[in-house]
Amino acid sequence: MSDTTSTLPQRRELRTALPGPKSQELAARRSAVVSAGVSSTLPVYVRRAGGGVIEDVDGNLLIDLGSGIAVTSVGNAAPRVVERVTQQVADFTHTCFMISPYEEYVAVCEALAELTPGDHAKKSALFNSGAEAVENAVKVARYATGRNAVVAVDHAYHGRTNLTMALTAKAMPYKKGFGPFASDIYRVPTSYPFRDPEGMTGEQAAARAILAAEKQVGADQIAALVIEPVQGEGGFIVPAPGFLPALQKWCNDNGIVFICDEVQTGFARTGAWFASDHEGVVPDLVTTAKGIAGGLPLAAVTGRAELMDSVHGGGLGGTYGGNPVACAGALGAIETMRAEDLIGAAKRIEAVATERLRTIADKVPAIGDVRGRGAMLAVELVKPGTTEPDAELTARVAKACHEQGVVILTCGTFGNIIRLLPPLVISEELLLEGLQVLEDVLLAATA
Ligand SMILES: Cc1ncc(COP(=O)(O)O)c(C=O)c1O
């Protein structure tokens, strides 16, 4: 949390019922021309956003506890992002790095080499979206190892392209009807302390995963293991201590590329530059996107120089990958994270919000678990006294929060997780107000 430099008033204020009349007009226009396959959690149309607030076209001010799904960690329209992007747009918008390169791309790769886990020689390639980064990490791993098989875990989410749909675990809404999927993907159990047998250690969960992989395909056929160090869409699942180090050791011992997908967890979100840092693991390849560029579309694969250099020239890339405007956004976002100590801010959000969520959990028996790291926090809603997921209650709670002007997201394989991803620059006051609304809504919904 920090003093936001946004010019938007940092308060919640509802002038109309949500969605207001102008949002409803836009919704009518939208339904005529926008695919029904693209949905919106809260159909309130945005005019401006900054700090911890979203202003809609009807003049309502909403508390943002979602950051556009973990993207605007530095806040919307963060001044350093705006300044660099504005200058870049005026200088040039695109040449294609594969045709005539530019400094901004190189500078982003320098920052990635410095900030990502490990002090080995690292190189990067830049892309446009998280899914594209994951696809390319798998390409590099397959090329470098000469193997085909890829292991992913239960509850994984890696994107919506063909290969990343195959890596993603959940059928609805991500996969159903969209097959056939990429082949040679093998799914193994993860570590989910709330749902695993009582007392299961990280090492035991890793042994379970390794056994499943070796039985299905054999370690010597596996190019890569892809895993989120805190699972995002699957339910903000923090693995038991020791799970990731044991998997990394197995990868190292068997020539398997250990890929950490830090698309959602990266760039200060969890109270460290990367969530892998909390677990003491050093990925061979790390994928990043979302928080990297303050809202501009940018993604990266960063990893061991020998892996990243193993691919023939022209094997990686794309027309827009590492677009100069997006790179300028990244340089502005990284500068903001450093100057405003947003790692410290994420830790403070964790301290303040976890305490509040635990107090709420004491009053609401439907909260089965409170978990997360940094500003990536969640409550799992269940039938009281059981682990049976309560997706219906979760949807009702989220809807009621939205109606009261708090943008809150849900997730989870079973649709029963309320997740908090506030901008790291949100004020403590606004965060606590958002949590108060959540508490009031939960108490009313479970009364
Ligand atoms: C861990 C993880 N990987 C990959 C993706 C896909 O990123 P994108 O939506 O930018 O393609 C996401 C998006 O939510 C994600 O959370």
The ligand as a Gaussian input file, in Angstrom:
#p B3LYP/6-31G(d) Opt

LIG

0 1
 C       -0.784000     -18.725000     -14.333000
 C       -1.315000     -18.222000     -15.639000
 N       -0.733000     -18.619000     -16.779000
 C       -1.172000     -18.179000     -17.974000
 C       -2.249000     -17.335000     -18.074000
 C       -2.709000     -16.873000     -19.419000
 O       -2.393000     -15.537000     -19.589000
 P       -3.120000     -14.682000     -20.740000
 O       -4.537000     -14.546000     -20.331000
 O       -2.357000     -13.390000     -20.751000
 O       -2.932000     -15.453000     -22.003000
 C       -2.876000     -16.890000     -16.910000
 C       -4.034000     -15.989000     -16.976000
 O       -4.825000     -15.865000     -16.079000
 C       -2.404000     -17.346000     -15.662000
 O       -2.991000     -16.966000     -14.509000

